[in-house]
């Protein structure tokens, strides 16, 4: 709507300029006195030459203005398209970064959970087991550490905090990071394992939805 009004104003301005330019010679013809020392152009052959040069000047000027107008319009269109392409590129790069951060988070938080899980299994080994075998198994148990996951958690929250399309990702991050990644002594480890895996799958699904929705958002005009 705004573009239509702007185009209408341009056309009205062009019509006004043409009208004024055409009216000027007639006004001059009326204002120049017959008794003037300057020959009366309205009654001489010079009037034809004046009209010819004047009309030619008008047409030349209008052609120049028209070319400049459409050139400027095309330039603005090209600049707008370049801006949109750049914004699309930035959105895709951002989505790729988020996918990479999510991947690192899922890997590290899974290692953290299964380290707890294996420790729980080890705790249930019969006490009369061979001490040497028990010692070897304890040495091979993974370290319980989620430092990378913590780093990715806060990094993702900072980057996605003000993006409405990312609410699903942030909700699942909170569910996993603050609840389902822990395996307490009184938890049923099989049930907790199922819950943990379900929420990992949900986080992957929310990430795919975010990438599809965010990268396909209409670019602002």
Order of alpha helices (4+ residues) and beta strands (2+ residues): alpha-alpha-alpha-alpha-alpha-alpha
